[in-house]
Amino acid sequence: MGFKIEEEACGAQADCRADQRAALEGTPGFRSPACEEEDFSHVRRVAVIGAGVAGLQVANLLHQVGIRCVIFERSAEVGGVWRENYADFGLQVPRQLYQFPGFPWPADGKWELFPTGAQVQEYIRRYAREFDIYECCKLETAVLQVSPKQGASARGWSVKYQTEGLAPAVEEFDFLVMATGMYSSHPHMPVAPGIEVFKGQILHSCTFTDRKVAAGKRVVVVGGGKSAVDNAVAAAKEGKSAVLLCREAHWPVPRYLANLVPFQWGTYSRFGHSTLPMHHAEPACSRWLHWLLTPLKWLWWRIVELLFWCQFRLPREQLPKSRIEVDLFSGGQILTYEFRDMCRRGQIKYALGAISRFHEDGVVLKDGSKLEADMVIYGTGFAKSYDIFDKSSVQPMLDLERDGLWLYRNMIPARLRDLAFIGCEVSTFNNILTHGLQALWLQRLLTGKLRLPCSGDMQAEVGRDQAWKRSWMPASSARASIWQLHMMRYHDGLVADMGERCKRKGWNVLAEVFAPYCAGDYDDLFGLGAGSDTCEARALAATNEAAVKMLS
């Protein structure tokens, strides 16, 4: 989700970036602000960086229309964050809410309702095998740098990479897709002074992969998100003691509302979306209804807060200060009662505060109190990095600000051509579906079935999203990417761009309003089904590959 930032004006930074952009106009990769229709008929070969659920779907959908892809993956296996993660990690939603569009969980597998991380990884590997995606993967290959092809009229990108054990190499592609995910960059560890005298061990949640390393130790877990809570639970099962230390409390969401109704009926439905802060693109009649029903919306969320307070029996120190309809956009977490029960039994202690400094046997908080510790685990998220882009010529063209990277439809940089970010600059409560819809949107774009607005219009739309989010959404380094419960609005926008029906429940009005949306509602948009690879697609891919060889 990203970490908190101080809310401050970015005018000086924006002016500086504007000067840099003006100096770079006309350089390779630059998209002219003039309203010219952009053509992608030159795209026959695409570089995809990252073999997580986003990169795999991009490769599959582009292969279906004859566009060849090469996936660069620095690890030895596909799967992204599901390949390996913190101890006892797994899905926080039922598996039906985390599946590839057009590829349900195979019936022959023994999957839990809330699958473990290992089960999710196996499901992802099955998807890759089913569609022969391994054939286009360069595993154990790190991308060192990407840059636009040189030349006034050149299109595409040069990718410098290095496979383990081999010398660096460079290849050229017609289009570049960044699919590195939201949580694949450098761990964010706001380590306090004094670590040199601390006798214990300091870890990030992504390296806390075996809870047995906490055996017999006094563990302090820093952070208030889902990973920090899971780390505290895992550490408490093995350690001598466990403390969860966070700056502020966040609202937990139960798997079952009132212990009866699956949570997705309130969070994955159009009804749930309608109770949120209004989106800026709502039509006039909808705006009037939102205004008219504001008191009822307020009352609804206070009832939800009361319900969750009762279900989790939240003590005073764990009661969030933020309203739940806002807090869900900064710390939303779907939890079982395990953390609650371990706190009540004294297995986990909960503390509000921040570390001021380390000492030999623990940490000193900013209020002067001390916590003894042999191990400190930071569940504080990840810091995004764009270092593979040249800092002097490419990064200034990205709308990168303190609250994230602002992109058209959370995918397309308004000022750079032949580049898309799929799955790495967007966060919803159903990321795998979101990534699939983004990949399909990109497929339609590259095959001419969808047209981009001109650069100026894209910048204007990004500006509207920016102003809307900054008017009410909590400040964080990932605010640009966050949609969370507003995912219905985001998905509707992508589907509308593609000229398809936004409302997917047929004539059942009640289902359309109250039933949760999932990948199955969009299956008909995804063309070829699992296991099919038509002669037409194969022939088109072969023709394009031959053309690439002739041109190289």
WOSUL-V93400 format. One record per residue. N is the residue number from 0. SS is DSSP state (2 for helix, 1 for strand, 0 for the rest). PSI is psi in degrees with one decimal (none if undefined). Layout:
BEGIN
n = (N;N)
ss = (SS;SS)
psi = (PSI;PSI)
END
This chain:
BEGIN
n = (0;1;2;3;4;5;6;7;8;9;10;11;12;13;14;15;16;17;18;19;20;21;22;23;24;25;26;27;28;29;30;31;32;33;34;35;36;37;38;39;40;41;42;43;44;45;46;47;48;49;50;51;52;53;54;55;56;57;58;59;60;61;62;63;64;65;66;67;68;69;70;71;72;73;74;75;76;77;78;79;80;81;82;83;84;85;86;87;88;89;90;91;92;93;94;95;96;97;98;99;100;101;102;103;104;105;106;107;108;109;110;111;112;113;114;115;116;117;118;119;120;121;122;123;124;125;126;127;128;129;130;131;132;133;134;135;136;137;138;139;140;141;142;143;144;145;146;147;148;149;150;151;152;153;154;155;156;157;158;159;160;161;162;163;164;165;166;167;168;169;170;171;172;173;174;175;176;177;178;179;180;181;182;183;184;185;186;187;188;189;190;191;192;193;194;195;196;197;198;199;200;201;202;203;204;205;206;207;208;209;210;211;212;213;214;215;216;217;218;219;220;221;222;223;224;225;226;227;228;229;230;231;232;233;234;235;236;237;238;239;240;241;242;243;244;245;246;247;248;249;250;251;252;253;254;255;256;257;258;259;260;261;262;263;264;265;266;267;268;269;270;271;272;273;274;275;276;277;278;279;280;281;282;283;284;285;286;287;288;289;290;291;292;293;294;295;296;297;298;299;300;301;302;303;304;305;306;307;308;309;310;311;312;313;314;315;316;317;318;319;320;321;322;323;324;325;326;327;328;329;330;331;332;333;334;335;336;337;338;339;340;341;342;343;344;345;346;347;348;349;350;351;352;353;354;355;356;357;358;359;360;361;362;363;364;365;366;367;368;369;370;371;372;373;374;375;376;377;378;379;380;381;382;383;384;385;386;387;388;389;390;391;392;393;394;395;396;397;398;399;400;401;402;403;404;405;406;407;408;409;410;411;412;413;414;415;416;417;418;419;420;421;422;423;424;425;426;427;428;429;430;431;432;433;434;435;436;437;438;439;440;441;442;443;444;445;446;447;448;449;450;451;452;453;454;455;456;457;458;459;460;461;462;463;464;465;466;467;468;469;470;471;472;473;474;475;476;477;478;479;480;481;482;483;484;485;486;487;488;489;490;491;492;493;494;495;496;497;498;499;500;501;502;503;504;505;506;507;508;509;510;511;512;513;514;515;516;517;518;519;520;521;522;523;524;525;526;527;528;529;530;531;532;533;534;535;536;537;538;539;540;541;542;543;544;545;546;547;548;549;550;551)
ss = (0;0;0;1;0;0;0;0;0;0;2;2;2;2;2;2;2;2;2;2;2;2;2;2;0;0;0;0;0;1;0;0;0;0;0;0;0;0;0;0;0;0;0;0;1;1;1;1;1;0;0;0;2;2;2;2;2;2;2;2;2;2;2;2;0;0;0;1;1;1;1;1;0;0;0;0;0;0;0;2;2;2;0;0;0;0;0;0;0;1;0;0;0;0;2;2;2;0;0;1;0;0;1;0;0;0;0;0;0;0;0;0;0;0;0;1;2;2;2;2;2;2;2;2;2;2;2;2;2;2;0;0;2;2;2;2;1;1;0;0;1;1;1;1;1;1;1;1;0;0;0;0;0;0;0;0;1;1;1;1;1;1;1;0;0;0;0;0;1;1;1;1;1;0;1;1;1;1;0;0;0;0;0;0;0;1;1;0;0;0;0;0;1;0;0;0;0;0;0;0;1;1;1;1;2;2;2;0;0;0;2;2;2;2;0;0;0;1;1;1;1;1;0;0;0;2;2;2;2;2;2;2;2;2;2;2;2;2;0;0;1;1;1;1;1;1;0;0;0;0;0;1;1;1;0;1;1;0;0;0;1;1;0;2;2;2;2;0;0;2;2;2;2;2;0;0;0;0;0;0;0;0;0;2;2;2;2;2;2;2;2;2;0;2;2;2;2;2;2;2;2;2;2;2;2;2;2;2;2;2;2;2;0;0;0;2;2;2;0;0;0;0;0;2;2;2;2;2;2;2;2;0;1;1;1;0;0;2;2;2;2;2;2;2;0;0;0;0;1;1;1;1;0;0;1;1;1;1;1;0;0;1;1;1;1;0;0;0;0;1;1;1;0;0;1;1;1;1;0;0;0;1;1;0;0;0;0;0;1;0;0;0;0;0;2;2;2;0;0;1;1;0;0;1;1;0;0;1;0;0;0;1;0;0;0;1;0;0;1;1;1;0;0;0;0;0;1;1;0;0;2;2;2;2;2;2;2;2;2;2;2;2;2;2;2;2;0;0;0;0;0;0;0;0;2;2;2;2;2;2;2;2;2;2;2;2;2;2;2;2;2;2;0;0;0;1;0;0;2;2;2;1;1;1;0;0;2;2;2;2;2;2;2;2;2;2;2;0;0;0;0;0;0;0;0;0;0;0;2;2;2;2;2;2;0;0;0;0;2;2;2;2;2;2;2;2;0;0;0;0;0;0;0;0;2;2;2;2;2;2;2;2;2;2;2;2;2;2;2;2;2;0)
psi = (-20.2;165.0;162.1;147.3;161.0;136.3;119.7;160.4;144.6;22.4;-45.6;-42.2;-41.8;-41.5;-41.0;-44.3;-37.9;-41.0;-42.3;-43.3;-40.5;-38.9;-22.4;-0.2;133.8;-6.0;163.4;135.2;-10.8;135.1;122.6;140.2;-11.0;148.3;76.8;136.4;124.8;131.4;138.5;23.4;-15.6;-11.7;109.7;-19.8;127.1;136.3;128.8;122.0;109.0;129.3;41.0;-163.4;-25.2;-52.0;-38.1;-40.5;-36.7;-49.8;-43.6;-48.8;-33.5;-36.3;-34.0;-24.1;16.9;10.6;121.3;141.9;149.0;121.0;124.7;120.2;123.2;-20.5;-179.1;4.2;156.5;171.1;-20.6;-131.3;-19.2;-12.9;-41.8;137.1;-164.1;165.7;133.8;25.0;158.5;-176.2;139.7;1.8;159.2;150.2;-27.6;-21.2;3.0;79.9;154.3;133.8;128.8;1.1;81.4;164.7;125.8;137.4;-21.0;-0.9;154.6;84.1;140.0;161.0;-41.6;88.6;149.9;167.1;-39.6;-37.0;-39.4;-41.6;-40.5;-39.2;-42.8;-41.3;-37.2;-39.9;-46.2;-39.5;-40.3;-37.0;15.3;37.5;-23.9;-29.9;-24.5;10.4;133.2;93.4;160.8;40.8;118.1;134.8;123.6;-39.7;146.4;142.9;148.2;146.7;145.0;149.7;142.9;-39.0;11.5;143.5;145.1;-172.7;149.3;133.2;119.8;125.2;166.7;119.2;141.6;127.9;-2.4;165.6;156.2;149.5;162.8;133.3;152.9;143.5;157.7;-20.1;150.8;131.6;120.4;116.7;46.9;-2.0;167.7;-20.8;34.4;-0.5;-159.1;135.9;135.8;111.7;94.4;68.1;131.7;165.8;157.6;7.1;-22.9;-21.4;-10.6;125.7;-9.6;-162.1;139.3;125.5;161.3;155.0;-32.4;-15.9;-2.9;70.9;-11.9;113.6;-16.3;-18.0;-14.9;0.9;126.3;8.7;156.1;115.6;133.1;123.7;126.6;125.7;159.0;7.5;-172.9;-44.0;-38.8;-42.9;-45.9;-39.4;-40.6;-42.1;-45.9;-43.0;-37.6;-27.6;-21.5;-29.9;170.7;-38.2;160.7;135.5;130.5;117.4;120.8;157.4;-36.0;153.6;149.2;153.2;125.1;147.5;124.2;155.2;-28.1;122.5;127.9;25.5;19.8;-49.3;125.4;136.5;-28.3;-20.1;-19.6;-20.9;-23.4;15.0;164.6;-31.5;-48.6;-40.8;-35.7;-17.8;-1.3;169.7;134.9;138.0;150.1;-19.2;9.0;140.8;168.2;-43.1;-38.6;-39.1;-41.5;-42.4;-42.6;-43.6;-43.0;-36.3;10.0;-45.7;-39.1;-37.7;-44.3;-45.4;-39.8;-46.9;-29.0;-35.1;-41.1;-43.7;-44.3;-41.4;-47.3;-36.0;-41.7;-44.0;-39.7;-3.3;54.0;122.9;170.8;-43.3;-18.8;5.5;115.0;150.0;-26.3;147.6;142.3;-35.4;-15.3;-40.7;-31.2;-15.3;5.7;-26.3;26.9;129.4;130.2;117.0;154.1;-175.3;6.6;-45.7;-44.1;-48.1;-36.1;-33.7;-42.6;-30.8;-3.8;6.6;-27.6;133.0;144.9;128.5;138.1;133.6;-171.7;152.0;128.5;-43.9;162.4;152.1;-178.6;-43.2;19.9;-146.8;153.8;127.6;168.0;-19.7;3.9;-13.2;160.4;146.8;123.5;140.0;142.3;-14.1;133.8;125.4;124.8;110.6;59.6;20.5;-160.7;148.7;129.6;146.8;137.3;29.3;-17.0;-13.2;139.3;129.5;-25.4;-29.9;-25.7;-49.0;-35.9;-20.6;-11.0;138.3;64.9;120.2;-178.8;-25.9;24.6;-175.6;117.2;118.5;152.9;124.6;26.8;26.0;-43.7;121.8;131.8;-22.8;-0.5;133.8;157.3;38.1;135.2;145.0;111.9;119.0;-1.7;-6.2;37.0;141.1;120.0;-178.0;1.5;68.8;-38.5;-37.7;-43.6;-44.9;-37.8;-43.2;-36.7;-43.5;-39.4;-40.6;-44.1;-40.8;-46.2;-37.5;-48.2;-19.0;8.0;7.0;-4.8;138.8;141.5;143.9;168.8;164.7;-43.2;-40.0;-37.1;-41.8;-39.0;-41.7;-41.3;-39.7;-37.6;-43.1;-42.4;-48.5;-40.4;-49.5;-41.1;-16.0;-17.9;-22.7;139.4;141.6;129.1;165.9;-7.5;14.7;-34.7;-32.0;-14.9;127.4;-37.1;-117.2;-13.2;14.3;-28.3;-43.9;-43.3;-46.4;-41.2;-40.2;-42.5;-44.5;-39.9;-39.7;-35.7;-0.2;24.4;167.4;129.8;-38.6;118.2;5.8;11.6;-141.6;0.9;95.6;-42.3;-42.2;-39.6;-36.4;-43.8;-23.4;143.2;145.2;143.7;-179.2;-35.3;-25.7;-15.5;6.7;-38.2;-14.5;-14.7;17.8;-117.1;136.0;173.6;134.6;-10.2;141.2;89.6;155.8;-36.4;-46.0;-42.0;-43.7;-41.2;-40.8;-41.5;-41.1;-45.2;-40.3;-40.4;-39.6;-39.5;-43.3;-37.5;-34.0;-21.3;none)
END
